[in-house]
Amino acid sequence: MTPVLGIIVVAAGSGTRLGAAEPKAFAALRGVPILERALRGVFDSVEPAQVVIVAPSSHLKAARTIADRVAGAASASVSVVAGGDTRQASVAAGLAALAPEVATVLVHDAARALTPPALVDRVVRAVRETGGGVIPALPVTDTIKRVGPDAAVLGTVDRSDLVHVQTPQGFPRAALDAAYAGAADDHTDDAALFAAHGGAVTVVEGEARAFKITTPWDLRRAENVLGAQTAGLRVGTGVDVHAYDDAAPLWLGGLYWSGEPGLSGHSDGDAVLHAICDALLSAAGLGDLGSRFGTADPRFADAAHEGEGLAHEDLAGGVGFEVVNVAVQIVAARPKIARRRGELEARLSGLVGAPVTIGATTTDGLGFTGRAEGVAALATALLTASV
């Protein structure tokens, strides 16, 4: 289906103040182009979108390469167009590249490279709820002074109704198109242009990480944020084993496997989900599945296949961690995993809220898995400290 959400990523600035040898969006941030880091946040958001990258005409090929690398299988939904002489002209070029089906538009600065995907989702929801323009913002915490031309302080400004504005800024597509078509003056952001055309604009809570990289100091700040993430990495492992039970249906990795013997267990017997839960709990320092939920706990006896598999939900986040990815190795003579590997990875990634990759092997007739007596699953989870 054609997406009804469009996200314009503006990456056409020269970045003179950054002092880089190339346009700012293509400068490296800890070895990765700023544009690439910005696109990661966009593609990690919930809803599929048509993404339009507005880049300098000299860097269209480089932008396409970055887009393909980040988007992967979704690269067909990404367009790359040349920007104009001003930011406003660049956004207009991005709007012109959107498909007719797009009804909601977000305009995002690539320079806000560390913007969390949750902020993208927040703005999209608010546009649809309000029917108007939406901008993320943070309150002004510094004291603000008015200063005259002679550097004399004229007074203190009440900051209670002042905010720092961020991107992405979101709008109904038809209203934004009309505002751009009727724009007579150049504006500093899309919300100002939209409001000048009579559009209503409201605010949602912004994110500290969505700051704009403009100067070398900003770049260093972003490097420090990423360094703190790296320093906060935690790894956990989980192992689970269940014997086959011919009288039970097989649920493995949150999927039903028709025509296969089930797995015995106190709850659902899903060795893959249990191993993932143990790995997440281990990485977060929260013990293991048995100690937290217990095989003697009657609440989990014969649990539905989703129940215990979601036992990890919010546990890592509750102690300040986010899931980066999970890798699972399944050791079993049956079922044959390869034919449903993609389905498994999609299902588990949805449950965990982060990429999950699946590997599978046999033991060539050795041990209980080789004798087809049961299934073993080994999981490794990587968490990072929330920033």
C-alpha positions in Angstrom: 0.0 0.0 0.0 1.2 3.5 -0.7 2.1 5.3 2.5 -0.2 8.2 3.6 2.6 9.7 5.7 5.4 11.7 4.0 8.6 12.7 5.8 10.8 15.4 4.1 14.4 15.3 5.4 16.1 18.5 4.7 19.9 17.9 4.1 20.7 20.6 1.6 22.6 23.1 3.9 26.2 24.0 3.3 27.2 23.7 6.9 29.6 26.7 6.8 29.5 27.2 10.5 30.4 23.5 11.1 33.6 24.1 9.2 33.4 20.7 7.5 35.0 20.0 4.1 31.6 18.9 2.7 27.9 19.8 3.3 26.9 19.3 6.9 24.6 16.4 6.4 27.4 14.4 4.9 30.0 15.1 7.6 30.9 12.2 9.9 29.4 11.8 13.4 31.5 9.1 15.1 32.2 7.6 11.7 28.7 7.7 10.3 27.3 10.6 8.1 24.9 12.9 10.0 22.2 12.2 7.4 22.5 8.5 8.0 22.0 8.9 11.7 19.0 11.1 11.1 17.4 8.6 8.7 17.9 5.8 11.3 15.5 7.7 13.6 13.0 8.2 10.8 13.0 4.5 9.7 12.8 3.3 13.3 9.4 5.1 13.7 6.2 3.1 13.8 4.4 4.0 10.6 5.7 3.3 7.0 6.3 6.6 5.2 7.4 8.0 1.9 10.7 9.7 2.7 12.0 12.5 0.5 15.7 13.5 1.1 16.5 17.0 -0.1 20.2 17.2 -0.7 22.7 19.5 -2.5 22.8 18.8 -6.2 26.5 17.8 -5.8 25.6 15.1 -3.3 22.5 13.4 -4.8 24.4 10.2 -5.5 25.9 10.1 -2.0 22.4 10.7 -0.4 20.9 7.9 -2.5 23.7 5.5 -1.3 23.0 6.4 2.3 19.3 6.1 1.9 19.6 2.6 0.4 21.9 1.5 3.2 19.5 2.7 5.9 16.2 1.8 4.3 17.1 -1.7 3.0 14.0 -3.3 1.6 12.1 -0.1 2.0 14.4 1.9 -0.3 11.8 2.1 -3.0 9.8 4.4 -0.7 12.7 6.9 -0.6 13.2 9.8 -3.1 16.2 12.0 -3.4 15.8 15.5 -4.9 18.0 18.6 -5.2 17.5 21.4 -2.8 17.1 25.1 -3.5 18.9 28.3 -2.6 17.0 28.6 0.7 15.6 26.1 3.2 12.1 27.2 2.2 12.9 26.4 -1.4 14.3 23.0 -0.4 11.2 22.1 1.5 9.1 23.1 -1.5 11.1 20.8 -3.7 10.5 18.0 -1.2 6.7 18.7 -1.2 6.6 18.4 -4.9 8.1 14.9 -4.8 5.5 13.5 -2.5 2.9 11.0 -3.8 -0.7 12.2 -4.1 -1.8 9.7 -1.5 0.3 11.4 1.2 -2.1 13.2 3.6 0.2 14.0 6.5 3.7 15.6 6.1 6.6 15.9 8.5 9.5 18.2 7.7 12.7 17.2 9.5 16.2 18.7 9.6 18.9 16.1 9.0 21.1 18.2 11.4 18.9 17.0 14.3 20.7 13.6 13.8 19.9 12.1 17.2 16.2 12.7 17.2 14.5 9.6 18.7 11.9 7.8 16.6 9.3 8.3 19.4 9.3 12.0 18.7 8.4 11.3 15.0 5.5 9.2 16.2 4.4 11.8 18.7 4.2 14.5 16.0 2.3 12.3 13.6 -0.3 11.4 16.2 -0.8 15.1 17.2 -1.3 16.3 13.6 -4.0 13.7 13.1 -5.6 14.5 16.4 -5.6 18.3 16.0 -5.9 18.6 12.3 -3.4 21.5 12.4 0.3 22.1 12.5 2.4 20.5 15.3 5.9 21.4 16.5 8.0 19.7 19.2 9.4 22.1 21.7 11.3 22.3 25.0 10.8 25.1 27.6 13.4 27.8 27.8 15.3 27.4 31.1 17.8 30.3 30.8 17.0 33.8 31.9 16.3 35.9 28.8 17.3 39.6 28.6 16.4 42.3 26.1 19.5 44.2 25.0 19.7 47.6 23.2 22.0 48.5 20.3 24.5 49.9 22.8 24.7 46.5 24.6 22.7 48.0 27.5 20.3 45.6 29.2 16.7 46.9 28.7 15.0 44.3 30.8 14.2 40.7 31.6 11.8 38.8 29.4 9.2 36.6 30.9 10.2 33.1 29.8 7.1 31.3 31.0 5.6 31.2 27.5 8.8 30.8 25.6 10.0 27.5 24.1 12.9 26.1 22.0 11.4 24.7 18.7 12.6 21.5 17.2 11.8 19.2 14.2 10.1 17.2 12.8 7.3 19.7 12.4 4.1 18.1 11.1 1.2 19.4 9.0 -1.9 18.2 7.1 -0.6 17.9 3.5 -3.2 19.9 1.7 -2.9 22.9 4.1 0.9 22.9 3.9 0.8 22.8 0.1 -1.5 25.8 0.1 0.7 27.7 2.5 3.8 27.1 0.4 1.9 28.0 -2.8 0.9 31.4 -1.2 4.2 32.2 0.6 5.3 35.7 -0.2 8.1 35.9 2.4 10.9 33.7 3.6 10.3 32.2 7.1 12.7 30.6 9.5 10.7 27.4 9.9 7.7 25.7 8.4 5.4 26.5 11.3 5.9 30.2 10.8 5.1 29.9 7.1 2.0 27.7 8.0 0.8 30.2 10.6 1.3 33.2 8.3 -1.1 31.5 5.9 -3.7 31.2 8.7 -2.9 27.7 10.0 -3.2 26.8 13.6 0.0 25.4 15.3 0.2 23.6 18.6 3.1 22.2 20.6 4.1 18.7 21.8 6.9 17.8 24.1 10.3 17.8 22.4 13.3 15.7 23.2 16.7 16.8 24.6 18.5 14.6 22.0 16.8 16.4 19.1 19.2 19.3 19.3 20.6 20.7 16.0 24.2 20.2 15.0 25.3 23.6 13.7 28.8 24.3 15.1 31.8 22.2 16.0 30.7 22.4 19.6 27.3 20.8 18.7 29.1 18.1 16.8 31.2 17.3 19.9 28.1 17.3 22.0 26.5 14.7 19.7 29.7 12.6 19.8 29.6 12.7 23.6 26.0 11.6 23.7 26.8 8.6 21.4 29.9 7.9 23.5 27.7 7.7 26.6 25.4 5.3 24.8 28.4 3.1 24.0 29.7 3.2 27.5 26.3 2.1 28.7 26.0 -1.1 26.6 24.9 -4.2 28.5 25.0 -7.8 27.1 22.9 -10.6 28.5 22.4 -14.3 27.5 19.5 -16.7 27.9 19.1 -20.4 27.4 16.0 -22.5 27.4 15.3 -26.2 26.7 11.9 -28.0 26.4 11.1 -31.6 25.5 8.7 -32.5 22.7 5.1 -33.3 23.7 3.1 -35.0 21.0 -0.1 -34.1 22.8 0.5 -30.4 22.7 0.4 -27.9 19.8 3.8 -26.3 18.9 4.2 -22.6 19.6 7.8 -21.5 18.9 9.0 -17.9 18.6 5.4 -16.7 19.1 4.3 -18.6 16.0 2.1 -21.7 15.6 3.7 -24.6 13.8 1.0 -26.9 12.3 1.7 -30.6 12.1 4.7 -30.5 14.6 4.9 -31.9 18.1 4.5 -29.3 20.8 6.8 -28.6 23.7 6.1 -29.5 27.3 6.4 -26.8 30.0 4.7 -25.1 32.9 3.4 -22.4 30.7 3.5 -22.3 26.9 6.8 -24.2 26.5 8.0 -21.6 24.0 11.8 -22.1 24.3 12.6 -19.2 22.0 10.5 -16.6 23.8 11.8 -17.8 27.2 15.4 -17.6 26.1 14.9 -14.0 24.8 13.2 -13.0 28.1 16.1 -14.4 30.1 18.6 -12.6 27.9 16.8 -9.3 28.3 16.5 -9.8 32.1 20.2 -10.8 32.3 21.4 -7.7 30.4 19.2 -5.4 32.6 20.5 -7.0 35.8 17.0 -8.2 36.7 17.6 -11.9 37.4 16.0 -14.5 35.2 12.5 -15.7 34.2 12.3 -18.5 36.8 13.2 -16.2 39.7 10.9 -13.4 38.6 7.9 -15.5 37.6 8.5 -19.0 38.8 7.5 -22.4 37.5 5.5 -22.9 40.7 3.4 -19.7 40.1 -0.1 -20.8 39.2 -0.7 -17.6 37.2 1.6 -18.8 34.4 0.4 -22.4 34.3 -0.7 -23.2 30.7 -0.2 -19.5 29.8 -1.1 -18.4 26.3 1.8 -18.2 23.9 1.9 -14.4 24.0 1.8 -14.1 27.8 5.1 -15.1 29.2 6.8 -14.1 25.9 6.0 -10.6 26.7 7.1 -10.8 30.3 10.1 -8.6 29.5 7.9 -5.7 28.4 9.0 -2.4 30.0 11.3 -4.2 32.4 14.5 -3.0 30.7 13.0 0.5 30.1 12.0 0.6 33.8 15.6 0.5 34.9 16.9 2.9 32.2 17.8 0.6 29.2 16.6 0.3 25.6 16.9 -2.9 23.6 19.4 -2.5 20.7 19.0 -6.0 19.2 18.6 -9.7 20.1 20.2 -12.7 18.3 18.7 -16.2 18.8 20.2 -19.6 17.9 17.7 -22.4 17.7 19.1 -26.0 18.1 16.6 -28.6 17.0 15.9 -31.4 14.5 12.4 -30.1 13.9 10.7 -27.9 13.0 12.6 -26.7 10.0 13.3 -23.0 10.8 14.6 -21.8 7.4 11.2 -21.7 5.7 9.7 -19.4 8.3 12.9 -17.5 9.3 11.6 -14.1 7.9 8.2 -14.5 9.6 9.9 -15.4 12.9 12.2 -12.4 12.8 9.3 -10.1 12.0 7.1 -11.5 14.8 9.9 -11.4 17.4 11.1 -8.0 16.4 7.5 -6.7 16.9 7.3 -8.3 20.4 10.7 -7.0 21.5 10.5 -3.6 19.9 14.0 -4.0 18.4 15.6 -6.1 15.6 15.7 -9.8 16.4 17.8 -12.2 14.2 17.3 -15.9 14.0 19.9 -18.7 13.4 19.2 -22.4 13.4 21.3 -25.5 13.5 21.2 -29.2 14.3 23.7 -31.3 16.3 24.2 -34.1 13.6 22.5 -36.8 15.7 24.4 -35.9 18.9 22.7 -35.3 22.3 19.0 -34.8 23.1 18.4 -32.4 20.2 20.2 -34.8 17.8 17.9 -37.6 19.0 14.9 -35.3 18.3 13.8 -35.3 22.0 13.4 -31.5 22.3 14.4 -28.0 21.4 17.1 -25.7 22.8 17.3 -21.9 22.2 20.2 -19.6 23.0 19.6 -15.8 23.0 22.0 -12.9 23.3 20.5 -9.4 24.0 22.2 -6.0 23.7 20.9 -3.1 25.7 22.0 0.5 25.9 21.5 3.0 28.6 18.6 5.4 27.7 20.0 8.9 26.9 
